[in-house]
Amino acid sequence: MVCRREQGTMGDSGYKYRQGSRGGTGLLVLTLAVVAALVFFLNRDTGDGKQTLVVYCAAGVKKAVEEAAGKFEEETGAKVSLEYSSSGVLANKLKLDKEGGSPRADVYIPADYVYAERARADGLTAESLKVATWKVVLGVKPGSGLDVANCDDLLRRKISFVICDPLAGVGKKMKKMLERSGHWPAVDEAKAASFPTVTEAALAVKENAGTQAAFVWDSVARQFGLRVVELPELGAGKADISVAVTATTRRPALALKFARYLAAPTRGGAVFAGHHYEPLPGDEWAGTPRLRVDCGGVNREAVEKTIREFQQREGCEIDVVYAGCGTLVGKMQTGDQGLPDLFLTCDASYLDMAQEEMGNPFGPDLNVSSTRIVMLVTKGNPRGIRSLADLAKRGLRVGTTDPKASTLGALSHELCRETGQFDAIQQNIEMMADTAHTLVQTMEAGRKLDVALVYEANIQHLRGRFDAVQLQPKRALAVQNIAASKTTPYPHLAKRLMEHITSQISRRRFEQLGFSWEANGQ
């Protein structure tokens, strides 16, 4: 059963810090013990092995979230404890919990996405999924016969109306809209009362004979049987309801599972629609969603840990196929295994190739990193190799990767052709390996190759033992990018993985391996 805790506004306590009293030390110790016990009680999981999520939820979303949480409990066996108040009060509560060293909430559901963005900027939340939208309207008492044209009409006729405090999402949004139209001072002056939550404002209209109208969310107005009047001054008053996972949750996988459930069209989306909200598109519902990532081999060491961390936090499964990009695109074209959910390239040219030859199956891409092709030679460069043209020297033993299977091989051979001496260079190619790793191992073993064309990112562990000759052409730089398939059933999950791979944590891992960072705005 969903556990519900009703929360009002947060008042000031009468306790004054540093106020002396007899037995103060003992009282302090006792107080700390009680607080610690309370925190433990509230945060503990149930004794039957079921996990409990603590959810801070905006009061205006109560009915829909309460119903969806009950269905989530039935399907998953988890438990959900819901606590309600205005979006601003709950945001302050998140902050106070964190500052007090006792963060409790796993999920925060504000009435407007701006609260989620602010909470994330303050380090209080991490992931955030939009689930539904609503708008500010004037909720009018049914049967009253009131027909209000605009705010000027509302004020001129001296209609008795109420509003919500700015800490509530609807109050904040309404104030912003009316400040823009120039009506806010007059409306604030003429209001009959201001309520902490939108449900209290709607209830006042429904039950108080003297209250004729309230500025509320349209969904809430309909839930309380009020007539919806859309004032022109509130035309831009739409807001997105979101589900944000807290940065301090000890149950991130369960919290994200609940968030995905609320956003799924056949689960939370259907519930929100039944309560007069406009659901926003979410991923298909799956208790454990599964993604396939086709990943160019050059990225493997840089992304393995990042992908593993994402998988654990999100509670999903990720199948990663590492290979040369030529091989990966070839398999996509045959259609035997279908498209991957995401494609992380060795070089952006391979995403371009897939888009061109397969009818643009991928969505917008994000640049991730770059690495330059170099010529790996023995320490001291005894054969005097300074440029690609030198690879045509008689008797030189050259190693490249296979141009049909590897981005590195294709770029290397193309650059060699541009020297005009490819025939002579080709005669010197002693090895065409499947991967750069094989070339590096061969160079380390000695005696078989004099030079190998590899990525700079492949040879960071060889610093001081070999020399790397830089190539001058601009096209010797390979840029790695990532894109999601347009047909993935989990576009939002895929987007979050893309953001994780372009995060600052991921950046450090790429740069430690010798890549340059290319992700914009990250």
N, C-alpha and C positions, 0 to 999 in steps of 0.2 A: 504494500500500500504506500502511495506517495505520502511522505511526511511533509506537512505544511506548517511554516512558522510565519505568522503575520508580524510585520515590522512597521512601526510608525516612524516619525521623524526622530532624529537623534538630538536629545536635549543635553544641556550642560549639567554635569554632575556637580554636587556641592563640595566635592573633595578638593582641597587645596594642597598642592605639593609643597613639601618642606614645612608644613604646619605641624608644630610640635605638639605632643601629647604624651601622657604617661602610658607606658607599655607600648609605645609606638613601634619598637622593633619587633616585639612579639606579634602585634597586629599585622605588621607588614609581612612577616613570614607566613602567618596564617592566610592572609589575603593571596599571596603568591601561590601558596599550596592549593587554595580553592580554585584560583584561575587556571593553574596547570591541570588540575583534575578536570575542570570544565572543558578546557581545550581538548584534552585527551578524549573525553566522553563524546564531544561533538565531532571529532575528526576520526574516531575509530571506525573500523568496518564492523559489520554485524557479526555476532558470534556464530552464525550459521554458514560462514564462509562467503557470504555475499558482500560485495563492495557497495559502499554508499557514497553517492555524489552529493555534495552540498552546492546548491544552485541559488545565486542571488538573481532574482527576477523582477523586472519592472512590473508594477502592479497592473498596468493596463493590458499586459499580455497574460495575466493570470489564468483565465479560463482555458485558453488554447494550450499553454504550456503544461498546465495541470493534467489535462486530458492526454496529451501526447506523452507526458512522463509516465502516466499510468500504463499506457500501451507499451512503452519502452521496458518498463519493469516486467510486464507479462512476457515479452518476447525474449528478454536477455537474462532475467533473473537478478539483475542488479537492483539497487534501491536508490531512490532520488528524494532528497530532502530539499524542499523549496522554501525560500524566504523572500518575502515581497516588500517592496518600498518603491520610492521614486528612483529613477535612473541615477540622479545626482547623489542622493543619499547613499545608495549602494556603492557608487564609485568611491565616495569618501570612506565608506566602511571597508572596502578593499584596501585602501591606502592605510587606514588606521590599523587594520589587521596586520599588514606587512610591517609597519613601523613598530608595532607592539611585539613583533617576533612570533605571532601566532596566526599565520594565514590559514583561513578555514575554507574559503570557497574554492571549488573546482571550476565552476562555470559562472559567467556573468552574462545576463541577457538584458541589455538596455533597450529602451524604446526607440532610440535613434542611433544610427551608426557613428555619429560624431562622438558619442560617449565611448564607444569601443576604440575609436582611433586615439582619443585622448588617453584612455587607460593603457593602450599599448605604448604610447609615447612616454608615459610615466613608468613604464616597466612593470605594470600590473597584470597585463594579459599578453598572450602570444598569438595563436591563431584566432581568426574571427571569420565566421561564416554567416552571410546574409540569408535570411530565411523568408521574410515577408515584408510587404510595404503597406503603409497606411498614410492618411493625410489629416491635417487639422481642419475641422469643420465647426459649425455652430450646431450643437445638439439642442433641439427645441422640444418642449413638452408636447407630447402627442395630444391632439384634440384641442390645442390652444388656438388654432386658427392663425397663428403668427406667420407672416410671410415677409421675411427680412431681405431687402435687396442688397445691402452693403453695410459697411461699418457706420457710415454717416447716418443711415436709416436707423440702425440699432441704437445709436446715441441720441438721435433726435426724438425718438419715440419713448425714450427713458424705460426701455425694457429691462427688467431685473435679470441680470445674468451673473455667472460666476466664472472664474478662471482657475488655472493651476499655477502653483509656485514655479519659478524658473528652474528649480532643481528637478522638477518633473520634465520628461522629454517633451511633452506636448506644450507645457508652459514656456519652455525655452524656445521651441520652434515658433509658437504663436507670437511671442514677444519680438523675435527677429523679423517675422513677416510684417507685423504692425509698425515696427520702427521704420521699416523700409517704406511703408505707405504713409507714414506720418501720423498714424492713429494711436500709437501706443500710449502717450501721456493721457489722452482723453479716456481711453478704454480702461487704463489702470485706475484712473480717478473715479470712473463711473461703476466699477465692478461692485457687486453686492458682497462678495467674499472671495477668498483665495484658498484653494485646498492643496494639501501635500501631494495627492495622487489623483490621477484622472478618473479612477473608479469612484472616488468620493465626490468629485464634481458631478459626474453623471448621475450618481445616486441622489444628490441634492435636487436635481431637476425632476427626477422621477418621483420623489417622495415629499418634497417640500412644496406646498401649495403656492408659496410666494416667489419661488424661483422658476423663471420661465425658460432660461436657456443657459448653456455652458459651452465654452470653447474646449472641445475634446477631440480625440481621434475618432474618425468615422466608424471604425470597427467597434469601438466601445459604445458609441452612441447607438448603434444597431443592437448590440448585445443588451442594452438597457431599454430598448423599445423607444428610443427618442427619434424624432424626425430629423433627418440630415439636411442641413442648409449649407450649401457651398458658397461662401462669400468670395467675391473677386479678389479681395485683398489677401486671401489665403491660398491663392492659386498655386503658389510655389511651396506650399507647406507639406510636401511629401517627406516621409522619413522611412528609412530601411531598418527593420528590426534585425538584430544580429545575435549570434551565439558566440561568445568569446571564451576561450579556454584560458584560465589564469596561468600566469608564469610560475606560480609556486605550487601548483597541484601535484599531489603525490600519485595521482591516477590519470596521467595524461591520455593513455590509450582509451580508457573508459570515458573520459570527458569528451574526447574527440569523437568517439563512437556515438555518444548522445547528441553531439552537435551535428554529425552527419545524419543521424536519425531525424532530427527536427527539420533539416534542410531537404531530406529526400521527398520527392513528389508523392510517392505512394504511402508515406508515413506521416511525418510532421506536416508536410505540405497539404495533405488532405484534411488534416485536423484544422490547420489555420484557415483553409478555405471555408470549412464548416462554421467558423466563428467570424466570418465576414472580413477576413484579411485577404490581401492579394498575394498569394505565394510567389516567391522568386524561384527560378530554376535551380535545382540542386542536383547532385549526383544520384545515380541509381542506388537504391538501398542494398547494402551487403554488410553482414556483420563483420566480415573480414575481407575487404576489397582487395583485389589482386591487380597489380600493374606489371606490364612488361616493358623493360627499358632496353633498347638496343644502344650499345655504348661503344664508341671507337676505342680500340685497345690502348691508345696513348693516355687515355684518361683514367685507366683502371685504378692505379695506385692512389690517385688524387681523390677519387669519388667513393671508393669502397666503404670507408668508415662513415662518410656523410650519409650515404644511402642506408647503411645499417642503422644509424641513429634515427633517421626519419622513420624507418620501418618499425622500430621499437616504440617510438613515441606515438605514432599514428595508429598502431595496432593493425597494420595492413601487411600484405605479402608483396614483395617485389622480386620479380625474376629478371636478372640482368644477363644479357647476352653480350659478351665482350668479343670483338673481332675487328678486322680491318673494315673500314667504311665501304670499300668496294664490295666486299663479301656481304655486308649487311644490306646494302641497297639492292644487290642482286637478288637476295632472298625475298626482300619486300616485293620486288617486281614479279617474281614467280607466283606470289600469292599463296604459297604452300602453308605458311605460318601466319599469314595475315599481317596487318600493320602493327607495330609496337605502339604502346600508349605514349611513349616518349622516345625521341631519337637524340642522343648526345653524340655529336660528330667529332671526328678527328680534324676535319676542316669544313668550313661553311659551304664549300663548293659541292659537297655531297648532299647536303640538305637541298641546295638549289637543284641538283640533278634529280633527286627524288620528286621534288615539287614539279619540275618541268615534265618529267617522263611519266608521272603518275597522276596528273591532274590536280596538283596542289592538295595533297591529303593532310598536310600539317598546317597548324595554325601559326600565329606570330611567334618568332623565335627570340631568344635572349642570347646575346654574346656572353661567353663564360670566361675564356682565357685565350692565350695564344702562345705559340712556341715556334722557334726558328729552326730550320733545317741547317745542320752543320756537318762538316766533314771531320769525323773522328780519326785522329792519326796517332801514331806512336809518339811518346814524349820526346820533344825536341824536333819533331817533324823532319826526320832524316831524309825523306824522299822529296822535300821541298815543295809540297803541295800548297799552292796559294789561291787557286781558283778552280772552277769546274773544268776549265779547259785543260788543266794539268792532269786530269784523270785520263787523258788520251796518251800519256807517256807510255812508251813501250815497256812491257813487262810488269806494269803496276797491277796489283790485285785489288779489285774494287768489290765492295759489298753493298747491295741495295735491298730494299724489300720489293716484293712482287707488285708491280703496278696494277695488276688486275684485281688484287685483293686488298691493297693498302693505299690509303691516302698518301702516306709518306712515299711509297714507291712511285705512285702516279706523278706526284709533284717533282720528285727527284729526276725521273726520266724525262719529264717535260722540260725541266731546267737544263738538263744535259743536251737535249735537242737544240735548245736555243744557242748553244755554243757553236753550232755548225760542225761539230766533230763527233756526233753521236755514234757513227759507225765505229770509229776507233775506240771510243769509250766503251761501247757495247762489247767489243772483243776482250776488254779487260775485266768485264764483270764476272767475277769468280763465283759469286753467290747471290741468289735472289731469295731471301728468306721470307717466311710468312709474317714475321714480326720484327720490330726493331730490337726487341729483347734478345732474339737469337743472334742478331748481328753484334750486339754489345758483348754477349757471352763469347762469341767467336774471337772478337778483338782481344778480350781479356785472356783467352787461352793462348793467343799468339801464333805466329808462323803461317796462318792461313790467309790473312788479309792485311793489306797495307793501309787501307782507308775504308771507312764505312759511312754512308750517308744516313744519319739518324736525327732525331729531334733533340734539341738542347735539353728538353725535359727528361730524356732517357738516360742522361749521363751525369747527373748531379753527384752520384756516388763515386765517380771516377776522377773528380777534381784532384789535380796534383799528380795523377798517374798517367794521364793522356793529355793531348792537346786537342782543342776544337777550333777548326778554321771556319770563321763566319762566312756565309754566302751573302753577296750584296743585293741581288734582285729582290724587289719588294715581295714578289710572289713566293719567296723562300720562307715566308711567314705563314704558318697555318693557324687559322682562327677557329677555336672550338665553340660551337653554339648548340643550343638545345631548343626543341620544339615539341609540342604535344599533338597527337593525332586529333583531327576534327571529329573522329567517330568514337573516341574513347568514352566508355560509359561513366568515367570518373574525371571529368574535365577540371573540377575544383581541386580534387586530390592531386591530379597531375600538376596543376598550377602551383600548389603548395610545395611539391617536390622541386619544381623548377626554381622557386624562390629560395628553397633551402640550399640548392646547389649553387646559387648565386649569392649566398649570404657571406657575412664576414668570416664566419668559422670556416666555411669552405674555401674562401679566398686564401686564408693562411695555409691551408693544406696544399693548394695549387702552387702558391709562391714558394713554399719550402721545397718543392720538387723542380723548381726552375721555370715554371710557367710565368707569363706576365698576365696580369688581371685585366679583363676587358668588360666585365659586367657593368653596365651603366647604372649609376645611382645606388650602387651597393657598396 
